[in-house]
Amino acid sequence: RFRALAIGLVTLVAAAAFSRLGVSTALPAAAEELGGLALYGWVFTAFTLANIVGLAVAGPVFDRFGIVRPLAVGTVSFAGGLLIS
């Protein structure tokens, strides 16, 4: 009954994990190239802070609009961020 939902959620979590893995792999070389090695740790701090704020905001948003619309907006925003980065 919930197979499509489970597959979709696992896909989204896997995409986020691969994104973070890709950033953590490429970031040392990019930071050295750009001369920003001192700011290296802030990338992960900002990612964690964004996750915390997103979780705090997501609850009331899901309560107000349901699950589908916020999940679609979040997925499109995530994909857009990946394309920009």
C-alpha positions in Angstrom: 0.0 0.0 0.0 2.8 2.4 0.8 5.4 1.1 -1.7 5.5 4.2 -3.9 5.8 6.5 -0.8 8.6 4.3 0.7 10.5 4.2 -2.6 10.1 8.0 -3.0 11.3 8.7 0.5 14.3 6.4 0.2 15.2 8.0 -3.1 15.1 11.5 -1.5 17.2 10.4 1.4 19.7 8.7 -0.9 19.9 11.9 -3.0 20.6 14.0 0.0 23.2 11.5 1.2 25.0 11.4 -2.2 24.9 15.2 -2.3 26.6 15.5 1.0 29.1 12.8 0.1 29.9 14.6 -3.1 30.4 17.9 -1.3 32.6 16.4 1.3 34.7 14.7 -1.3 35.2 17.7 -3.6 35.3 20.5 -1.0 39.0 20.2 0.1 40.2 20.6 -3.4 37.8 23.5 -4.1 38.6 25.2 -0.8 42.3 25.0 -1.6 41.9 26.2 -5.1 39.8 29.2 -3.9 42.0 30.0 -1.0 39.2 29.4 1.6 40.6 26.5 3.6 39.9 28.5 6.8 36.2 28.4 6.0 36.1 24.7 5.3 34.2 23.8 8.4 31.5 26.4 7.9 30.1 24.5 4.9 29.1 21.6 7.1 28.0 23.9 9.9 25.7 25.7 7.5 24.3 22.4 6.1 23.5 21.2 9.7 22.0 24.5 10.7 19.8 24.5 7.5 18.7 21.0 8.4 17.7 22.0 12.0 15.8 25.1 10.8 14.2 23.1 8.0 13.0 20.5 10.5 11.6 23.1 12.8 9.7 24.8 10.0 8.5 21.7 8.3 6.2 20.5 11.1 3.8 23.5 11.0 4.0 23.7 7.2 3.0 20.1 6.8 0.2 20.6 9.3 -1.1 23.6 7.3 -0.7 22.4 3.7 -0.5 18.6 3.9 2.4 16.5 2.8 2.4 16.6 -1.0 2.8 20.3 -1.7 5.7 21.0 0.8 7.5 17.8 -0.2 7.2 18.8 -3.9 8.5 22.4 -3.2 11.3 21.0 -1.1 12.3 18.4 -3.7 12.3 21.1 -6.5 14.4 23.4 -4.3 16.8 20.7 -3.5 17.2 19.8 -7.2 17.6 23.5 -8.1 20.3 23.8 -5.4 22.1 20.8 -6.8 22.0 22.3 -10.3 23.3 25.6 -9.1 26.2 24.0 -7.2 
